[in-house]
Amino acid sequence: MVLHRPVECTAFIRSFDKYEISPPANNIPSLLKQGANERILADLLFDIGGSLRRILFALFLFLAACRSVTAQSEVVDEPEANPGRPTVSTPATLIPVGYLQFETGFTPAYDSPEFSSRYSLNEVIKLAVASRLEFLMQAEPIAHFTTDGTTANRAADIFLGAQGVLYHGEGATPTLAVSYFHRVYDGGAPEFDYGSPTNSFLVLASADVKGFHYDANAFFTELVQEPVRRGQFGQSLTISRPFLRRFTLSGEIWHFTQPFLKGNAVGNLWAVSYSARKNLVFDTGFNHGLTGTSTSWEAFVGFTYLLPHRLWKAQ
């Protein structure tokens, strides 16, 4: 390893060499008696002090720049998830443009017209490609159910769709949107009380009023039992309010006609969500059917996760 002497130390020794003065400590008194040596020490101390001032000034600028960068990084908003689960209602607002959001959950359900028990994993994937357009995929990869005394496992249905914002609202002025879904795969698993529509058209509205948030949906769907096709109509209203800083309590009432059963499915849903981070929200809740042809009980547990990085650069 090669050790290099600091510039100030080299200048100091060269100064002594120039005036042929020995640097040992016992010669210092004689040095101070000579005016030329006093000037040398004064110049040397001035050079050292100037260097220290320059170093301190550079260090100050560096720390100031670091503080500025840190402050700017704190000001930039992180992407925020926009959960649609576990309620029946879907928000009219979209997720941030260019981001991918996953809504993952587990749903046990009991006592429905098509099954006595059903346990399923469900997934919704959303991608906003513009401030007014979002693509969605909804699927149940696996469903374990018991119906008529028989227990089985099957993949359930897969839906593809899109949602478009018609009007961006703010505060009490609602955001208005429409969406369309088409079932692209029928797994044959028994369905919930509202069925499995082949085609669905929704009108959505969302707004904030006096500390409360609401999502209201109107459903116009098509149910098929070959060769018969029937129209189905539904409505849902969800009201949410934040509490304890990171928690949100949601209550919902929903209704769907049942054209093949000549009945109506009505339910009351309650859910609590917890925002661990802006892009990560956990939820749990339950739903109770209010009519004889409704699913008696459903439970929900899951999370919504928005990937923190854009899939493409902002334009």
Secondary structure, DSSP 8 states (H G I E B T S, - for coil): ------HHHHHHHHHHHHTT---SGGGHHHHHTSHHHHHHHHHHHHHHHHHHHHHHHHHHHHHHHHHHHHHHHHHS---------SSSS--SS---TT-EEEEEEEEEEEEETTEEEEEEEEEEEEEEEETTEEEEEEEEEEEEEEETTEEEEE---EEEEEEEEEE---TTS-EEEEEEEEEEE-------TT---SEEEEEEEEEEETTEEEEEEEEEEEEEETTEEEEEEEEEEEEEEEETTTEEEEEEEEEEEETTTTEEEEEEEEEEEEEEETTEEEEEEEEEE-STTS-SEEEEEEEEEE-SS-SS---
